[in-house]
């Protein structure tokens, strides 16, 4: 019996697919997004149309996309994985030539009626193609050097294109997320020891290249590292963002100042209060209780994705689900670490809470793929 025939006989159809969705995850996504809408309303000073309303509209579109993707059989997404990867790489290449600049970076493609970042699509597409690759590859070949080199190339090429935009945060997400997929596929641990050693060597090379003709990072990226290591060196300049973020985090106390009562955001002390630093507003207005509640919701989504992925008997579907969960984890973990001063500021949004169309839509579509894997998982006879 072929793979397609097996799936057609074992997966639910019609209304049963709706019932087979992982509804707890969908409920959690709605709750987290609702928190985002409320916080965007707060940081806008009570102006719904400024950030909250557009975010609601994008969420609705994203949820429609989630349900549509969930209804499509998982074998279709496996067959489309490489085509999707090539298409997304082509979009990244096109950014080099016709991309729109903003805030010192060339990351967007503008089609007139909407603008988006191809790098956001690559976060999900990379998970998709790596899951398909390791589903196709016999497990006994997983750790063979030649077969390890192929996914490294699949990861490195788009990461290089994104780094040129420049977008260090997304490039790191691609590298770490891709590395996690390789780990989940069962590649021997010795490769990861090599990668860590190489990473240390690369970090040393990055610092030694500063001020030379072969400088590996942009000047502002070096400044971000300096600020991370010592924010107090320039508290009114490069260290202003993280200093104000820490003030907001600490001023909330246990229960916070109250909804729309955060002075740091309302008086515009907080930078990028509606995007990268929105977690600090949550901490200021709802304190430790609000912060830990949001973190618990994120962790609940991660646990449900992990359980679904581990229970799935199809290798592609399992890797895809675990990869989507890992990508989601990297989003909120890096953002929270960034605003708390535990990591350099690299411009990673807080998933489903920060204002931004591309990130929200692509993440919801990613969960649509995860739902497809869950709905169309092989059933025990």
KEKE-3310 file (N, C-alpha, C; in steps of 0.2 Angstrom, whole numbers, plus 5000, padded with zeros to 4 digits):
npx = (5004:5003:5010:5001:4989:4988:4986:4975:4965:4966:4965:4954:4939:4930:4918:4924:4937:4937:4934:4945:4955:4968:4962:4965:4977:4973:4964:4973:4981:4972:4969:4982:4984:4973:4978:4988:4981:4975:4986:4992:4982:4983:4996:4994:4988:4974:4969:4961:4961:4974:4985:4980:4967:4972:4980:4971:4963:4973:4975:4963:4963:4975:4970:4960:4968:4975:4966:4962:4975:4976:4966:4971:4978:4993:5002:5003:5009:5021:5026:5026:5036:5050:5048:5042:5053:5063:5055:5054:5068:5070:5063:5070:5082:5077:5074:5087:5088:5076:5071:5062:5068:5070:5071:5085:5088:5086:5073:5060:5047:5038:5021:5012:4998:5001:5014:5028:5040:5050:5059:5052:5044:5053:5057:5047:5047:5059:5059:5049:5056:5067:5061:5055:5066:5073:5063:5063:5076:5085:5086:5098:5108:5108:5118:5129:5143:5141:5128:5124:5130:5121:5109:5115:5119:5107:5102:5112:5113:5100:5101:5113:5109:5099:5106:5113:5104:5103:5099:5101:5095:5084:5092:5100:5089:5086:5097:5099:5086:5086:5097:5091:5082:5090:5096:5084:5081:5090:5104:5121:5129:5142:5143:5137:5145:5156:5150:5147:5160:5165:5157:5161:5174:5171:5164:5175:5182:5174:5174:5188:5188:5183:5184:5192:5197:5190:5179:5166:5153:5140:5143:5133:5128:5139:5139:5127:5131:5140:5132:5124:5133:5137:5126:5126:5136:5133:5120:5110:5111:5116:5113:5101:5088:5088:5090:5079:5069:5072:5069:5055:5052:5055:5047:5034:5032:5024:5010:5008:5005:4993:4980:4983:4990:5004:5018:5030:5028:5016:5022:5031:5044:5048:5056:5051:5038:5027:5031:5045:5048:5036:5034:5039:5030:5019:5024:5026:5012:5005:5014:5024:5015:5007:5017:5022:5011:5008:5020:5018:5007:5013:5022:5013:5008:5020:5022:5011:5013:5024:5020:5011:5019:5028:5019:5015:5015:5020:5035:5039:5028:5029:5042:5040:5030:5037:5047:5040:5035:5048:5052:5043:5045:5059:5056:5048:5057:5069:5065:5060:5072:5080:5074:5075:5088:5096:5101:5108:5100:5091:5080:5069:5052:5039:5029:5013:5009:5017:5016:5014:5013:5018:5025:5015:5005:5013:5017:5005:5001:5011:5007:4995:5000:5006:4994:4988:4997:4993:4979:4979:4987:4993:4982:4978:4974)
npy = (4994:5011:5026:5037:5031:5024:5035:5041:5031:5031:5043:5056:5063:5077:5084:5078:5081:5094:5091:5084:5093:5100:5107:5113:5119:5129:5136:5142:5150:5159:5165:5171:5179:5188:5194:5201:5210:5218:5224:5231:5240:5247:5252:5261:5271:5270:5271:5262:5260:5262:5252:5240:5237:5234:5223:5214:5212:5206:5194:5188:5185:5176:5166:5160:5156:5146:5137:5133:5127:5117:5108:5102:5088:5080:5074:5082:5094:5089:5085:5097:5104:5106:5114:5125:5130:5133:5143:5153:5156:5162:5173:5179:5182:5191:5202:5208:5215:5222:5225:5234:5248:5251:5258:5257:5245:5233:5224:5221:5216:5225:5225:5235:5234:5227:5224:5213:5202:5192:5184:5180:5170:5161:5155:5146:5138:5133:5124:5115:5110:5104:5094:5086:5082:5074:5064:5058:5053:5038:5032:5027:5033:5046:5052:5052:5060:5067:5067:5075:5087:5092:5097:5107:5116:5120:5127:5137:5145:5153:5159:5167:5176:5183:5189:5198:5208:5220:5207:5202:5195:5187:5179:5172:5165:5157:5149:5143:5137:5128:5120:5114:5106:5097:5091:5085:5076:5066:5066:5063:5067:5072:5080:5092:5096:5100:5110:5119:5122:5128:5139:5146:5149:5157:5168:5173:5177:5187:5197:5200:5205:5217:5234:5232:5229:5218:5217:5208:5210:5223:5240:5245:5233:5228:5238:5235:5223:5228:5236:5226:5219:5229:5240:5252:5260:5269:5276:5285:5285:5272:5263:5266:5260:5247:5250:5258:5248:5239:5246:5247:5234:5231:5240:5236:5227:5215:5214:5224:5240:5242:5241:5250:5259:5261:5270:5271:5267:5275:5287:5287:5282:5270:5261:5256:5251:5245:5234:5225:5227:5225:5216:5222:5232:5224:5218:5229:5234:5223:5216:5204:5193:5195:5193:5180:5173:5175:5169:5156:5152:5152:5142:5131:5130:5126:5113:5106:5105:5098:5086:5082:5080:5070:5060:5057:5045:5046:5051:5063:5071:5071:5077:5090:5095:5096:5104:5116:5119:5121:5133:5142:5142:5148:5161:5167:5165:5171:5184:5188:5186:5195:5208:5208:5210:5199:5194:5200:5214:5210:5212:5203:5198:5197:5183:5183:5194:5205:5220:5217:5212:5202:5193:5188:5182:5172:5164:5159:5152:5143:5136:5131:5121:5113:5108:5102:5091:5085:5082:5073:5063:5046:5033:5021:5005)
npz = (5000:4996:5002:5000:4998:5010:5019:5015:5018:5032:5038:5045:5037:5030:5041:5052:5052:5057:5070:5074:5075:5085:5097:5110:5108:5098:5106:5115:5107:5103:5116:5119:5109:5111:5123:5117:5109:5118:5125:5114:5112:5125:5124:5114:5119:5121:5108:5097:5083:5080:5082:5088:5081:5067:5070:5075:5063:5055:5062:5061:5047:5047:5056:5048:5037:5045:5047:5034:5029:5039:5035:5023:5017:5025:5017:5006:5009:5012:4999:4993:5000:4995:4984:4990:4998:4988:4981:4992:4994:4982:4984:4994:4988:4978:4987:4988:4977:4973:4985:4999:5009:5026:5042:5042:5036:5023:5020:5016:5004:4993:4987:4984:4988:5000:5011:5015:5024:5017:5024:5036:5031:5028:5040:5043:5031:5031:5041:5036:5024:5029:5038:5028:5021:5030:5032:5020:5020:5024:5040:5045:5038:5043:5051:5042:5035:5022:5020:5031:5027:5017:5024:5031:5021:5016:5027:5029:5017:5015:5028:5026:5016:5023:5033:5026:5024:5033:5045:5059:5070:5064:5056:5065:5071:5061:5060:5072:5074:5063:5066:5077:5071:5065:5076:5081:5072:5074:5072:5075:5091:5091:5080:5084:5095:5087:5080:5090:5095:5083:5083:5094:5089:5078:5085:5091:5080:5074:5084:5083:5070:5070:5065:5055:5038:5034:5042:5050:5055:5055:5060:5070:5075:5082:5092:5098:5104:5113:5121:5127:5135:5144:5148:5155:5151:5141:5145:5141:5128:5117:5127:5131:5128:5133:5147:5150:5148:5158:5169:5168:5169:5182:5189:5189:5200:5210:5206:5197:5189:5184:5171:5157:5164:5165:5167:5160:5147:5143:5144:5134:5137:5134:5121:5105:5109:5105:5098:5098:5112:5119:5129:5141:5144:5148:5159:5167:5169:5173:5182:5190:5191:5179:5169:5172:5169:5155:5151:5155:5147:5134:5137:5138:5125:5119:5126:5122:5108:5108:5114:5104:5093:5097:5098:5086:5073:5060:5052:5045:5049:5062:5064:5058:5067:5079:5075:5072:5085:5091:5084:5088:5102:5101:5097:5108:5119:5115:5113:5126:5134:5128:5131:5144:5146:5146:5134:5118:5110:5097:5088:5088:5088:5100:5100:5093:5101:5099:5088:5071:5055:5046:5054:5063:5054:5047:5057:5062:5051:5051:5062:5056:5048:5057:5063:5052:5052:5064:5062:5051:5055:5056:5060:5073:5070)
capx = (5000:5007:5010:4995:4983:4987:4984:4968:4961:4967:4963:4947:4937:4924:4917:4928:4943:4937:4934:4951:4960:4971:4958:4968:4982:4970:4962:4979:4983:4967:4970:4988:4983:4969:4982:4992:4977:4974:4992:4992:4977:4985:5002:4992:4984:4967:4967:4960:4963:4982:4989:4976:4963:4975:4982:4965:4962:4978:4974:4957:4966:4979:4966:4957:4974:4977:4961:4963:4980:4975:4962:4975:4982:5000:5007:5003:5014:5028:5027:5027:5041:5056:5046:5041:5060:5065:5051:5056:5074:5070:5060:5075:5086:5074:5075:5093:5088:5070:5068:5061:5072:5066:5075:5092:5088:5082:5070:5053:5045:5031:5017:5007:4993:5004:5022:5030:5046:5052:5063:5048:5042:5059:5057:5043:5049:5065:5057:5046:5060:5071:5057:5054:5073:5074:5058:5066:5083:5085:5089:5105:5112:5107:5124:5134:5145:5138:5120:5124:5132:5116:5104:5119:5119:5100:5101:5117:5111:5095:5104:5117:5105:5095:5111:5115:5099:5105:5094:5105:5090:5081:5098:5101:5083:5086:5103:5097:5080:5088:5101:5087:5079:5095:5096:5078:5082:5094:5111:5126:5130:5148:5143:5135:5151:5160:5147:5148:5167:5166:5154:5166:5179:5168:5163:5182:5184:5169:5177:5194:5187:5180:5188:5197:5193:5186:5174:5161:5146:5139:5145:5127:5128:5144:5136:5122:5134:5143:5127:5122:5139:5137:5121:5127:5141:5129:5113:5106:5112:5115:5110:5094:5083:5088:5089:5071:5066:5073:5065:5048:5051:5055:5042:5028:5031:5021:5004:5008:5002:4986:4979:4984:4993:5011:5021:5036:5025:5012:5026:5035:5051:5050:5057:5047:5034:5022:5034:5050:5048:5030:5034:5040:5023:5015:5027:5024:5005:5002:5019:5026:5009:5005:5023:5022:5005:5010:5025:5014:5003:5018:5025:5008:5008:5026:5021:5006:5016:5029:5016:5008:5024:5031:5014:5013:5019:5023:5041:5038:5023:5032:5047:5037:5026:5042:5050:5035:5035:5054:5052:5038:5049:5064:5053:5047:5063:5074:5062:5060:5079:5082:5071:5077:5095:5100:5104:5108:5094:5092:5074:5064:5046:5035:5025:5006:5008:5020:5013:5018:5008:5022:5027:5009:5002:5017:5017:4998:5001:5015:5002:4991:5004:5006:4987:4987:5000:4989:4973:4980:4991:4991:4977:4979:4969)
capy = (5000:5017:5031:5041:5026:5023:5041:5042:5026:5031:5050:5058:5068:5082:5088:5075:5085:5099:5089:5081:5098:5101:5113:5116:5124:5134:5141:5145:5155:5165:5169:5174:5185:5193:5198:5206:5216:5222:5228:5236:5246:5251:5256:5267:5277:5269:5272:5256:5260:5263:5246:5234:5235:5231:5217:5210:5210:5201:5188:5184:5182:5171:5160:5157:5152:5141:5131:5130:5123:5111:5103:5099:5082:5082:5072:5087:5099:5086:5085:5104:5107:5109:5119:5131:5132:5137:5150:5158:5158:5167:5180:5182:5185:5197:5208:5211:5220:5227:5226:5241:5249:5254:5258:5255:5238:5231:5217:5220:5217:5229:5224:5240:5234:5225:5223:5208:5200:5185:5180:5177:5164:5156:5152:5140:5135:5129:5118:5111:5106:5099:5088:5082:5079:5068:5059:5054:5050:5033:5034:5024:5038:5052:5055:5052:5067:5070:5069:5081:5093:5095:5102:5113:5121:5122:5132:5142:5150:5158:5163:5172:5181:5187:5192:5204:5213:5215:5205:5197:5191:5182:5175:5168:5161:5152:5144:5139:5133:5123:5116:5110:5101:5092:5087:5081:5070:5061:5067:5061:5073:5074:5086:5098:5098:5103:5117:5124:5124:5132:5145:5150:5152:5162:5173:5176:5180:5192:5202:5202:5208:5224:5240:5230:5229:5212:5217:5203:5213:5230:5244:5245:5226:5228:5242:5231:5218:5232:5238:5220:5218:5235:5245:5258:5263:5275:5275:5290:5283:5266:5259:5269:5255:5241:5253:5259:5241:5236:5250:5245:5227:5231:5245:5233:5223:5208:5214:5229:5247:5242:5241:5257:5264:5260:5276:5270:5266:5280:5293:5286:5281:5263:5261:5251:5249:5241:5228:5221:5228:5225:5212:5226:5235:5219:5217:5235:5235:5217:5214:5197:5189:5195:5190:5173:5170:5174:5164:5149:5151:5150:5135:5126:5129:5122:5106:5103:5104:5092:5079:5080:5078:5064:5054:5056:5040:5048:5054:5070:5075:5072:5082:5096:5098:5098:5110:5122:5121:5124:5140:5146:5143:5153:5168:5170:5164:5176:5191:5189:5186:5202:5214:5208:5211:5192:5193:5207:5216:5208:5213:5197:5200:5193:5180:5184:5199:5211:5222:5216:5208:5196:5188:5185:5178:5166:5160:5156:5147:5137:5131:5127:5115:5108:5106:5097:5085:5082:5080:5068:5058:5039:5031:5014:5001)
capz = (5000:4995:5007:4999:4999:5018:5023:5013:5022:5039:5041:5045:5032:5031:5048:5057:5052:5062:5077:5075:5077:5092:5099:5116:5105:5095:5111:5118:5102:5104:5122:5119:5104:5114:5127:5112:5107:5124:5126:5109:5114:5130:5123:5109:5123:5120:5101:5094:5076:5078:5082:5090:5076:5061:5072:5075:5056:5053:5066:5058:5041:5049:5058:5042:5034:5049:5046:5027:5029:5043:5031:5018:5019:5026:5012:5001:5012:5011:4992:4992:5004:4992:4980:4994:4999:4982:4980:4997:4993:4977:4987:4998:4983:4975:4992:4987:4971:4973:4992:5002:5015:5032:5048:5040:5033:5016:5022:5014:4997:4993:4982:4983:4993:5006:5012:5020:5025:5015:5030:5040:5028:5028:5047:5043:5025:5032:5045:5031:5020:5033:5040:5022:5020:5035:5031:5014:5021:5028:5047:5045:5034:5046:5053:5037:5033:5016:5021:5036:5024:5014:5027:5033:5016:5016:5032:5028:5011:5017:5034:5023:5013:5028:5037:5022:5024:5038:5050:5063:5074:5060:5054:5071:5072:5056:5061:5078:5072:5058:5070:5082:5067:5064:5082:5082:5067:5077:5070:5081:5095:5089:5075:5088:5098:5082:5078:5096:5095:5077:5085:5098:5085:5074:5089:5092:5073:5074:5088:5080:5064:5071:5063:5050:5031:5033:5047:5049:5057:5054:5066:5074:5078:5087:5097:5102:5109:5118:5126:5131:5140:5149:5146:5159:5147:5138:5147:5137:5120:5115:5132:5133:5127:5138:5153:5151:5148:5165:5174:5167:5171:5189:5192:5190:5206:5209:5202:5192:5190:5182:5164:5154:5170:5164:5165:5155:5140:5142:5143:5129:5139:5132:5114:5101:5115:5102:5094:5101:5119:5122:5136:5147:5146:5151:5166:5171:5170:5177:5186:5190:5189:5172:5165:5172:5166:5148:5150:5156:5141:5129:5138:5137:5118:5118:5128:5118:5102:5109:5115:5098:5088:5099:5098:5079:5070:5054:5054:5043:5053:5069:5064:5057:5073:5084:5072:5073:5092:5092:5081:5093:5108:5100:5097:5114:5123:5113:5115:5133:5136:5125:5135:5151:5147:5146:5127:5115:5107:5090:5085:5088:5091:5105:5096:5093:5105:5096:5082:5065:5051:5043:5059:5065:5049:5045:5063:5062:5045:5053:5066:5052:5045:5063:5064:5047:5054:5069:5060:5046:5058:5055:5065:5075:5068)
cpx = (5004:5006:5003:4989:4982:4984:4976:4963:4961:4965:4956:4945:4931:4924:4922:4935:4943:4937:4941:4957:4962:4968:4962:4973:4979:4967:4967:4981:4979:4968:4977:4987:4978:4973:4986:4987:4976:4980:4993:4987:4979:4991:5000:4989:4977:4964:4966:4962:4971:4985:4984:4971:4966:4978:4977:4963:4967:4977:4968:4960:4970:4976:4963:4962:4975:4972:4961:4969:4979:4970:4965:4979:4990:5004:5008:5009:5021:5030:5029:5033:5047:5054:5045:5048:5063:5062:5053:5063:5074:5067:5066:5080:5083:5074:5081:5093:5082:5067:5067:5065:5068:5070:5082:5093:5084:5079:5064:5053:5038:5028:5011:5002:4995:5011:5023:5037:5047:5055:5058:5045:5047:5059:5053:5045:5055:5064:5053:5051:5065:5067:5056:5061:5074:5069:5060:5072:5082:5089:5096:5110:5112:5113:5130:5136:5142:5131:5119:5125:5126:5111:5108:5119:5112:5098:5106:5115:5106:5098:5109:5114:5101:5100:5114:5110:5100:5099:5097:5100:5087:5086:5099:5095:5084:5091:5101:5091:5082:5093:5097:5083:5084:5096:5090:5078:5086:5101:5116:5128:5137:5148:5141:5141:5156:5157:5148:5156:5169:5163:5158:5171:5177:5167:5170:5184:5180:5172:5184:5194:5185:5186:5193:5193:5189:5181:5168:5154:5146:5141:5139:5126:5133:5142:5131:5125:5137:5138:5124:5127:5139:5133:5123:5133:5139:5122:5108:5107:5111:5112:5103:5089:5082:5087:5082:5067:5066:5069:5058:5047:5051:5050:5036:5027:5028:5014:5003:5005:4995:4986:4979:4987:5001:5014:5026:5033:5021:5016:5031:5043:5053:5051:5053:5042:5028:5025:5039:5050:5041:5029:5035:5034:5019:5018:5026:5017:5002:5008:5021:5021:5007:5011:5023:5016:5006:5015:5022:5010:5008:5021:5020:5007:5014:5025:5016:5008:5021:5025:5013:5013:5027:5026:5013:5018:5022:5029:5041:5034:5026:5037:5045:5033:5032:5046:5046:5035:5042:5055:5048:5042:5055:5062:5052:5053:5068:5072:5062:5067:5082:5080:5073:5085:5100:5103:5104:5102:5095:5086:5070:5058:5043:5029:5017:5004:5011:5016:5017:5014:5012:5023:5021:5006:5006:5017:5010:4998:5005:5011:4997:4994:5004:4999:4986:4991:4997:4983:4974:4986:4989:4987:4979:4973:4965)
cpy = (5006:5022:5035:5037:5025:5029:5042:5037:5028:5038:5052:5063:5072:5085:5084:5078:5090:5097:5086:5086:5098:5107:5116:5121:5130:5139:5145:5151:5161:5169:5173:5180:5190:5197:5203:5212:5221:5227:5233:5242:5250:5255:5262:5272:5276:5271:5265:5255:5260:5257:5240:5232:5231:5224:5212:5207:5205:5194:5184:5181:5176:5165:5157:5153:5146:5135:5128:5125:5116:5106:5100:5093:5083:5079:5078:5092:5095:5086:5093:5108:5110:5114:5126:5134:5136:5143:5155:5160:5163:5174:5183:5186:5191:5203:5211:5216:5225:5228:5233:5242:5252:5253:5255:5248:5237:5224:5216:5220:5220:5228:5229:5240:5230:5224:5217:5206:5193:5181:5177:5171:5159:5152:5146:5136:5130:5123:5113:5107:5102:5093:5083:5078:5073:5063:5055:5050:5044:5034:5032:5029:5045:5056:5054:5059:5070:5071:5074:5087:5096:5099:5108:5118:5124:5128:5138:5147:5155:5163:5169:5178:5186:5191:5198:5209:5220:5214:5200:5192:5186:5177:5170:5163:5155:5146:5140:5134:5127:5118:5111:5105:5095:5088:5083:5075:5065:5061:5066:5068:5076:5080:5092:5100:5102:5110:5122:5127:5129:5139:5149:5153:5158:5169:5177:5180:5187:5198:5205:5206:5216:5229:5238:5230:5223:5211:5212:5205:5221:5234:5244:5238:5225:5232:5239:5226:5222:5234:5232:5219:5223:5240:5252:5262:5269:5274:5280:5289:5276:5261:5261:5264:5250:5244:5255:5253:5238:5240:5248:5238:5227:5235:5242:5229:5217:5208:5219:5235:5247:5243:5249:5262:5264:5267:5276:5270:5272:5287:5293:5285:5274:5264:5255:5247:5244:5235:5224:5221:5228:5221:5217:5230:5230:5218:5223:5236:5229:5214:5207:5192:5189:5192:5183:5169:5169:5169:5157:5147:5149:5143:5130:5125:5124:5114:5103:5101:5098:5086:5077:5077:5071:5058:5053:5050:5041:5053:5061:5074:5076:5078:5089:5099:5100:5104:5117:5124:5124:5132:5144:5148:5148:5160:5171:5170:5170:5183:5192:5190:5193:5208:5214:5208:5204:5190:5200:5208:5215:5208:5207:5199:5195:5189:5181:5190:5206:5213:5220:5210:5201:5191:5184:5180:5172:5162:5156:5151:5141:5133:5128:5121:5110:5105:5100:5090:5081:5079:5073:5063:5051:5037:5023:5011:4997)
cpz = (5000:5001:5007:5001:5007:5021:5021:5016:5029:5042:5041:5039:5034:5038:5053:5058:5057:5069:5079:5076:5084:5095:5105:5113:5102:5100:5114:5114:5102:5110:5122:5114:5107:5119:5123:5110:5112:5125:5121:5110:5120:5128:5117:5113:5122:5113:5098:5087:5075:5077:5083:5084:5070:5064:5072:5068:5053:5056:5063:5051:5042:5052:5052:5038:5038:5047:5039:5027:5033:5039:5025:5020:5020:5021:5006:5003:5011:5004:4990:4995:5000:4987:4984:4996:4994:4981:4986:4996:4987:4979:4991:4993:4980:4980:4990:4981:4971:4980:4994:5008:5020:5038:5047:5038:5027:5017:5019:5006:4997:4987:4981:4989:5000:5005:5017:5019:5023:5020:5035:5037:5028:5035:5046:5037:5027:5037:5041:5027:5023:5036:5034:5020:5024:5035:5025:5015:5026:5035:5048:5042:5038:5048:5048:5035:5027:5017:5027:5032:5020:5018:5030:5027:5015:5021:5031:5023:5013:5023:5031:5020:5018:5032:5033:5022:5028:5043:5054:5067:5070:5058:5059:5072:5067:5057:5067:5077:5068:5062:5075:5078:5066:5070:5083:5077:5069:5075:5076:5084:5094:5084:5079:5092:5093:5081:5084:5096:5089:5079:5089:5094:5081:5078:5090:5086:5072:5078:5085:5074:5064:5070:5058:5043:5030:5039:5046:5051:5055:5061:5072:5078:5083:5093:5101:5107:5115:5123:5130:5136:5145:5147:5149:5155:5144:5139:5143:5130:5119:5120:5134:5133:5132:5145:5155:5152:5155:5170:5174:5170:5179:5193:5193:5196:5205:5205:5197:5193:5188:5174:5162:5159:5170:5162:5160:5148:5138:5141:5138:5131:5135:5124:5111:5106:5112:5098:5099:5109:5122:5129:5142:5149:5150:5158:5170:5173:5174:5181:5185:5188:5182:5168:5166:5169:5159:5147:5150:5150:5135:5130:5137:5130:5116:5120:5124:5111:5102:5110:5108:5093:5090:5098:5090:5076:5063:5055:5051:5047:5060:5069:5063:5063:5078:5081:5073:5080:5094:5090:5086:5099:5107:5100:5104:5119:5122:5115:5122:5136:5134:5129:5142:5152:5147:5139:5123:5111:5099:5086:5083:5091:5096:5101:5098:5098:5102:5090:5076:5061:5048:5048:5062:5060:5047:5051:5063:5056:5047:5058:5062:5049:5051:5064:5058:5049:5060:5067:5055:5049:5057:5061:5067:5073:5074)
residu = (UNK:UNK:UNK:UNK:UNK:UNK:UNK:UNK:UNK:UNK:UNK:UNK:UNK:UNK:UNK:UNK:UNK:UNK:UNK:UNK:UNK:UNK:UNK:UNK:UNK:UNK:UNK:UNK:UNK:UNK:UNK:UNK:UNK:UNK:UNK:UNK:UNK:UNK:UNK:UNK:UNK:UNK:UNK:UNK:UNK:UNK:UNK:UNK:UNK:UNK:UNK:UNK:UNK:UNK:UNK:UNK:UNK:UNK:UNK:UNK:UNK:UNK:UNK:UNK:UNK:UNK:UNK:UNK:UNK:UNK:UNK:UNK:UNK:UNK:UNK:UNK:UNK:UNK:UNK:UNK:UNK:UNK:UNK:UNK:UNK:UNK:UNK:UNK:UNK:UNK:UNK:UNK:UNK:UNK:UNK:UNK:UNK:UNK:UNK:UNK:UNK:UNK:UNK:UNK:UNK:UNK:UNK:UNK:UNK:UNK:UNK:UNK:UNK:UNK:UNK:UNK:UNK:UNK:UNK:UNK:UNK:UNK:UNK:UNK:UNK:UNK:UNK:UNK:UNK:UNK:UNK:UNK:UNK:UNK:UNK:UNK:UNK:UNK:UNK:UNK:UNK:UNK:UNK:UNK:UNK:UNK:UNK:UNK:UNK:UNK:UNK:UNK:UNK:UNK:UNK:UNK:UNK:UNK:UNK:UNK:UNK:UNK:UNK:UNK:UNK:UNK:UNK:UNK:UNK:UNK:UNK:UNK:UNK:UNK:UNK:UNK:UNK:UNK:UNK:UNK:UNK:UNK:UNK:UNK:UNK:UNK:UNK:UNK:UNK:UNK:UNK:UNK:UNK:UNK:UNK:UNK:UNK:UNK:UNK:UNK:UNK:UNK:UNK:UNK:UNK:UNK:UNK:UNK:UNK:UNK:UNK:UNK:UNK:UNK:UNK:UNK:UNK:UNK:UNK:UNK:UNK:UNK:UNK:UNK:UNK:UNK:UNK:UNK:UNK:UNK:UNK:UNK:UNK:UNK:UNK:UNK:UNK:UNK:UNK:UNK:UNK:UNK:UNK:UNK:UNK:UNK:UNK:UNK:UNK:UNK:UNK:UNK:UNK:UNK:UNK:UNK:UNK:UNK:UNK:UNK:UNK:UNK:UNK:UNK:UNK:UNK:UNK:UNK:UNK:UNK:UNK:UNK:UNK:UNK:UNK:UNK:UNK:UNK:UNK:UNK:UNK:UNK:UNK:UNK:UNK:UNK:UNK:UNK:UNK:UNK:UNK:UNK:UNK:UNK:UNK:UNK:UNK:UNK:UNK:UNK:UNK:UNK:UNK:UNK:UNK:UNK:UNK:UNK:UNK:UNK:UNK:UNK:UNK:UNK:UNK:UNK:UNK:UNK:UNK:UNK:UNK:UNK:UNK:UNK:UNK:UNK:UNK:UNK:UNK:UNK:UNK:UNK:UNK:UNK:UNK:UNK:UNK:UNK:UNK:UNK:UNK:UNK:UNK:UNK:UNK:UNK:UNK:UNK:UNK:UNK:UNK:UNK:UNK:UNK:UNK:UNK:UNK:UNK:UNK:UNK:UNK:UNK:UNK:UNK:UNK:UNK:UNK:UNK:UNK:UNK:UNK:UNK:UNK:UNK:UNK:UNK:UNK:UNK:UNK:UNK:UNK)
# end
